[in-house]
Amino acid sequence: MGILAWIVLGILAGAIAKAIYPGHQGGGILATMALGIVGALVGGWIGNLLFGVGFTGFTWWGLLIAIVGAMVVLFIYGLVTKNA
């Protein structure tokens, strides 16, 4: 259930991160969902490395980690596409 939870949480985190992240990012809803999912997985992976605790399920802490991961991915996406 861990990866499935991060995918579903990533969709929500991607939308929140795109709303929080300053400036205009390209891409529509599908790009936002994909970047959010990737960001949630990256955030979960980094969180596991830093804290050594598995982030599974829908918790506030997991949502925060997913949003931060999605914002990092949005930043990198902006650098790659020259929209940052």
C-alpha positions, -999 to +999 in steps of 0.1 A: +000+000+000+030+023+005+036+032-032-001+034-040-006+058-010+023+080-024+008+081-058-027+092-046-010+116-021+012+129-050-018+140-070-030+161-042+005+173-033+012+183-069-019+205-070-010+221-037+027+226-046+017+242-079-006+266-061+021+275-035+051+277-059+057+312-072+055+321-108+038+305-137+045+268-145+037+253-178+017+221-182-018+213-176-035+190-151-018+158-164+016+174-160+007+186-125-004+151-116+027+135-130+050+160-113+031+156-081+034+119-081+071+120-089+076+147-062+058+126-037+079+096-044+111+117-043+099+134-011+091+100+005+124+086-006+144+116+008+123+115+040+131+079+045+168+086+040+169+116+063+146+103+091+148+066+087+111+062+091+087+048+066+061+073+055+031+053+046-006+061+046-023+094+046-009+116+074-002+153+077+035+146+079+034+125+048+014+152+030+040+178+040+069+156+027+050+150-005+044+188-011+080+196-004+091+169-028+066+181-055+080+217-051+115+204-056+104+186-087+086+217-100+117+237-094+139+212-114+112+210-141+113+248-144+150+248-147+149+222-174+122+239-194+136+274-187+104+285-169+120+291-135 
